[in-house]
Amino acid sequence: MSYSLDFVVPGVPNRKGQAWDFLEDLTDRYEDDRGPTHPLLRQLHDVLVARYPCLSSYADGDPEKDDCPWADGPLINNFASEMGMVSIKSSRAEEVVPFAVDAALALGITVMDGQDEKIHRPK
């Protein structure tokens, strides 16, 4: 089981219902997005893997790989031109989610947390 966060670069509508509809539209485009990773999303990726190395950075058989909080990798493949999506192992969510949210907000990126139905907006 995993915990997912969506990181959104374009402005998210202020009304809650519109915001989730906006995310759904972005998600539909995300699947076909072949554009370069947005620079802010690349920065976020770099901050995240500096703290929690990417699952793909571990060698096969490395016992530390099981402790990696990311549910998939390479993590950079989860970042596109308008949004990024990460899956965090549920066992590590309590630790990793607050860090990921704070890191994104510091870069001016909105975080949409579907599990808690919360939208974290940069100030």
Salt bridges, closest charged atoms under 4 A:
ASP46 OD1 - HIS45 ND1 2.98
ASP60 OD1 - LYS65 NZ 3.65
ASP67 OD1 - ARG92 NH1 3.74
GLU82 OE1 - ARG29 NE 3.08
GLU95 OE1 - ARG92 NE 3.00
